Amino acid sequence: MGENIFNRYLFTQLIPVNLPITEKLMSRVQLAINVDNLDEAIVFYSKLFATTPAKTRPGYANFSITDPPLKLVLFENPGDGGSINHLGVEVECVEEVLTTEKRLVDSNLITTGIDETQCCYAEKTETWVNGPDGVRWEWYVKHADSEQFENKILERSASEAECCS
């Protein structure tokens, strides 16, 4: 009897009670890579992950992969193919971006601060930080699609690190 009570308690702590298991919130890692030929890359990654891109635009494509949970972003940059453009974590809500920003700043990491942006064909709330080896990390929540590719800051907080491009 005691074990059942413990298991029910543990279960309610891991998964919010008001959400069915199928609607549990989830973050996913973002891998943004440069490719020499976007069309070839789309064919390859569609086969590799058995899915089609969620969005394609000239010089750009992204995949929202369920298994494994991954946001794969392709930037056509001939001559730079096979290199990392940036890494990131896509989260479900603004509060997660705010919490991460606070944690990073409290850890003495230099971030861009929280910005409301249009970039990479999406409206986002985001923060950026540069790793010691120069790899740029984005922590963000997507609000809507956009036709804006280049980074456009709609509302800015204090900034020191670079964003995407």
JOWOPE-V207967 format. One record per run of one state. SS is the DSSP state (@ for helix, = for strand, . for the rest). FROM is the first residue (numbers start at 1). TO is the last residue. If there is no record, write none. Layout:
<<SS | FROM | TO> <SS | FROM | TO>>
This chain:
<<. | 1 | 1> <@ | 2 | 14> <. | 15 | 20> <@ | 21 | 23> <. | 24 | 27> <= | 28 | 35> <. | 36 | 37> <@ | 38 | 49> <. | 50 | 54> <= | 55 | 57> <. | 58 | 59> <= | 60 | 65> <. | 66 | 69> <= | 70 | 76> <. | 77 | 83> <= | 84 | 90> <. | 91 | 93> <@ | 94 | 106> <. | 107 | 110> <= | 111 | 111> <. | 112 | 114> <= | 115 | 119> <. | 120 | 121> <= | 122 | 130> <. | 131 | 135> <= | 136 | 145> <. | 146 | 151> <= | 152 | 155> <. | 156 | 165>>
